[in-house]
Amino acid sequence: MSPEQIKEMIEAEIPGAVVDLSGADCTSSITVTSAAFEGKSPIQRHRMVNDIFKAQFASGELHALSIKAQTP
């Protein structure tokens, strides 16, 4: 899964998200900044992003994703 695909999927699910990526292929590190994270705990924010990729994790298309989710 390419970094661009990861970015597009996050932006489609979390409107207004700003996504910064590093890494490639099956392992990536991302920082997602969104007002949608307001009032949510760090774990809730992480789950919001992680849940977008449930199918990719299950299929092995994506092996690891380091997530930092923050508010603007």
C-alpha positions in Angstrom: 0.0 0.0 0.0 1.5 3.3 -1.1 1.8 6.3 1.2 -0.5 8.2 -1.3 -3.2 5.6 -0.9 -2.9 5.8 2.9 -3.2 9.6 2.8 -6.2 9.4 0.4 -8.1 6.9 2.6 -7.5 9.0 5.8 -8.6 12.2 4.0 -11.8 10.5 2.7 -12.7 9.3 6.2 -11.7 12.3 8.3 -12.8 15.4 6.5 -10.4 18.3 6.8 -7.5 16.1 8.0 -4.0 17.2 7.2 -1.8 14.1 6.7 2.0 13.9 6.8 3.6 10.6 5.9 7.0 9.0 6.1 8.0 5.5 5.2 6.9 3.3 2.4 5.1 0.1 1.3 3.9 -2.0 4.2 5.2 0.2 7.0 4.5 3.9 7.4 4.5 6.6 10.0 1.8 9.2 9.8 0.8 12.4 11.6 -2.9 13.3 11.2 -4.1 16.7 12.3 -7.8 17.3 12.5 -10.5 19.2 14.4 -12.4 15.9 14.4 -10.1 14.8 17.2 -11.2 17.6 19.6 -12.4 16.2 22.9 -11.1 12.7 22.2 -8.5 10.9 24.1 -5.2 9.9 22.4 -6.5 6.3 22.2 -9.8 7.3 20.7 -7.9 9.4 18.1 -5.6 6.5 17.3 -8.5 4.1 16.8 -10.3 6.6 14.5 -7.3 6.4 12.2 -6.4 2.7 12.7 -10.0 1.6 12.0 -9.8 3.0 8.5 -7.3 0.3 7.7 -8.9 -2.8 9.3 -9.2 -4.7 6.0 -5.7 -3.9 4.9 -4.3 -5.1 8.2 -6.4 -8.3 8.0 -5.2 -9.0 4.4 -1.6 -8.3 5.2 -1.5 -5.4 2.6 -0.5 -3.2 5.5 1.7 -4.6 8.3 2.3 -1.6 10.6 1.3 2.0 10.9 2.7 4.4 13.4 0.1 7.0 14.1 0.3 10.4 15.8 -3.2 12.0 15.8 -3.4 15.6 17.0 -5.7 18.7 17.0 -4.9 21.8 15.0 
